[in-house]
Amino acid sequence: KSQDVVHGSDSEGRKYATIAEMWSSEGVSSGNTSSWYARASEYYEENCPASLDGVLGGFGSISNLDLKGSKRFLEAVQKERPALDWSAGAGCECGAGIGRVTKGLLLPLGVQRCDLVESSARLLSEAPKYIGEPGANLCRFYCTGLQEWTPPKQSYTVIWIQWVLCYLTDEDCVEFLKRCGDGLIPKKGVIVLKENTCDGEAFVLDNEDASVTRSVPYLLKLAQEAGLEVVTQQTQDNFPKEIYPVPMIALDLKRK
């Protein structure tokens, strides 16, 4: 299991021998996660303005660079999977905030519609205005946490998960990714993870906002437990040095 991997640390300098020890210290166990999610929600409501700079943690200036890197990555994914057809179904932005990725990446792909999933009603309420017309008319808005959201089955050609998986517990992450796999249109869709990652240790816990930056092997182990396989992966380049390494990982259901 992914919880038996290796050591890590937290933002206050504490060291943990195992992933399981870290989750135990946070009071997280199967069926006991409410305080974990409440902390993250409270932090975001107090510290995240409904703006590009807000949703990007003070790095609003990197948005265009980020979107260009994401577009290039999807072009590489299509070379690996020529049968992919973005227009054959919907797109989904997970942890959507104000709809930055929907506006700048997913709608321009030509998806039939885009579903935005965001736990903060305050941020999500700003999304239609940020996306603008006619794009907002092609969108549906779901105010819920990813741990509680079930994508409609076989509906999506791209499910985009960026800078949000860090807020899910391991168990919820695996179950969520399983549901995302079921949400893909067979052979015509992918899930993309674009997350901060750490090197040299399995994880770094941020005590302030209740998030876990995972290593690439840790993330891939969770994806494997969810029955997913890697289509291709790249690392975003030219980000500021203060930002963790950000890989882009395209996933699909392991199909017979």
Secondary structure as GFF3:
##gff-version 3
##sequence-region A 1 256
A	DSSP	three_ten_helix	2	4	.	.	.	ID=ss1
A	DSSP	beta_strand	8	10	.	.	.	ID=ss2
A	DSSP	beta_strand	15	16	.	.	.	ID=ss3
A	DSSP	alpha_helix	19	25	.	.	.	ID=ss4
A	DSSP	alpha_helix	34	47	.	.	.	ID=ss5
A	DSSP	alpha_helix	52	55	.	.	.	ID=ss6
A	DSSP	three_ten_helix	60	62	.	.	.	ID=ss7
A	DSSP	alpha_helix	63	80	.	.	.	ID=ss8
A	DSSP	three_ten_helix	86	88	.	.	.	ID=ss9
A	DSSP	beta_strand	90	94	.	.	.	ID=ss10
A	DSSP	alpha_helix	100	101	.	.	.	ID=ss11
A	DSSP	pi_helix	102	106	.	.	.	ID=ss12
A	DSSP	alpha_helix	107	109	.	.	.	ID=ss13
A	DSSP	beta_strand	114	118	.	.	.	ID=ss14
A	DSSP	alpha_helix	121	124	.	.	.	ID=ss15
A	DSSP	alpha_helix	127	131	.	.	.	ID=ss16
A	DSSP	three_ten_helix	135	138	.	.	.	ID=ss17
A	DSSP	beta_strand	139	143	.	.	.	ID=ss18
A	DSSP	three_ten_helix	146	148	.	.	.	ID=ss19
A	DSSP	beta_strand	156	162	.	.	.	ID=ss20
A	DSSP	three_ten_helix	165	167	.	.	.	ID=ss21
A	DSSP	alpha_helix	170	183	.	.	.	ID=ss22
A	DSSP	beta_strand	190	194	.	.	.	ID=ss23
A	DSSP	beta_strand	203	206	.	.	.	ID=ss24
A	DSSP	beta_strand	211	214	.	.	.	ID=ss25
A	DSSP	alpha_helix	216	225	.	.	.	ID=ss26
A	DSSP	beta_strand	228	235	.	.	.	ID=ss27
A	DSSP	beta_strand	247	253	.	.	.	ID=ss28
###
